[in-house]
Amino acid sequence: MDIDNLKKQLGSRLKELRLAEGLKQEDLEDHGFSYRYYGKMERGLVNPTLETLVRLCEIFEVSLSELFMFLEDSEFVSEDREAVAVKVAGILKGKEEIKIHKLRVFLEEIL
C-alpha cells in the first residue's frame, strides 16, 4: 500500500466531509486545529495520528470506517469524488429547497 497515495486519498475525503458541512479550513480552528495544519492534511502532506483521526470523526460525525470508505470504493477517482462533493456542498449550502429536492429526485433516479 502506497502511504503517500493513502494520505492524499484521506485528504480528499477530509475535504469532501468539510465541504459537505459547509465549512472553511479556518472553521476547524474552533475544534483545535490550525488551518495550516488542517490544510496540509487535506493536501496529503502530513500523516495524522490516530487521536487526530478520532477527533476529525467526531467533528464530521462519521465513524473511522466511514472516514476511510474510499479504501473500499477505489473505482472512484478522487478528483471526480472531490468535484462532486464541491458541487453538492454548494447546492446544500445555498439551502435552495427546490434544488435540494431536484438533486434528491435525480440521485434516486440514477442510483
RANOR-V314198 format. One record per residue. N is the residue number from 1. RES is the residue in one small letter. PSI is psi in whole degrees, 0 to 359 (* if undefined). D_CENTER is the distance of its C-alpha to the mean C-alpha in Angstrom with 1 decimal. Layout:
N_RES_PSI_D_CENTER, N_RES_PSI_D_CENTER
This chain:
1_m_129_21.2, 2_d_111_20.3, 3_i_319_18.6, 4_d_319_17.7, 5_n_320_15.9, 6_l_317_14.2, 7_k_321_13.0, 8_k_320_11.8, 9_q_318_9.9, 10_l_317_8.3, 11_g_318_7.6, 12_s_321_6.0, 13_r_319_3.8, 14_l_318_3.6, 15_k_318_3.8, 16_e_313_2.3, 17_l_319_2.7, 18_r_314_5.1, 19_l_324_6.4, 20_a_332_6.9, 21_e_355_8.8, 22_g_30_10.6, 23_l_153_10.5, 24_k_161_11.7, 25_q_323_11.5, 26_e_332_15.0, 27_d_339_14.2, 28_l_347_13.0, 29_e_331_16.7, 30_d_344_17.6, 31_h_14_16.1, 32_g_9_18.0, 33_f_135_15.8, 34_s_142_17.4, 35_y_332_15.2, 36_r_315_16.8, 37_y_316_15.8, 38_y_319_12.1, 39_g_321_12.3, 40_k_324_13.9, 41_m_315_11.3, 42_e_330_8.8, 43_r_359_11.9, 44_g_27_12.7, 45_l_348_15.9, 46_v_161_16.2, 47_n_96_16.4, 48_p_150_15.1, 49_t_166_17.5, 50_l_322_17.3, 51_e_317_18.0, 52_t_317_15.0, 53_l_320_12.7, 54_v_318_14.5, 55_r_318_14.2, 56_l_321_10.4, 57_c_320_10.7, 58_e_317_13.3, 59_i_314_11.5, 60_f_0_8.6, 61_e_51_11.5, 62_v_159_10.5, 63_s_168_12.9, 64_l_321_12.8, 65_s_324_13.4, 66_e_325_10.4, 67_l_321_8.2, 68_f_23_10.3, 69_m_339_10.8, 70_f_338_10.5, 71_l_327_13.8, 72_e_335_15.5, 73_d_63_14.5, 74_s_359_15.4, 75_e_338_16.9, 76_f_133_13.9, 77_v_133_13.9, 78_s_328_10.6, 79_e_320_12.0, 80_d_315_12.6, 81_r_317_9.3, 82_e_317_7.9, 83_a_318_11.1, 84_v_316_10.8, 85_a_319_7.5, 86_v_315_9.4, 87_k_314_12.5, 88_v_318_11.6, 89_a_322_10.2, 90_g_319_13.4, 91_i_314_15.5, 92_l_326_14.4, 93_k_323_14.7, 94_g_342_18.2, 95_k_32_19.1, 96_e_104_21.6, 97_e_323_22.6, 98_i_321_24.3, 99_k_320_21.3, 100_i_317_19.1, 101_h_315_22.1, 102_k_320_22.5, 103_l_316_19.0, 104_r_313_19.5, 105_v_315_22.9, 106_f_313_21.7, 107_l_321_19.0, 108_e_324_21.7, 109_e_318_24.1, 110_i_339_22.2, 111_l_*_20.7
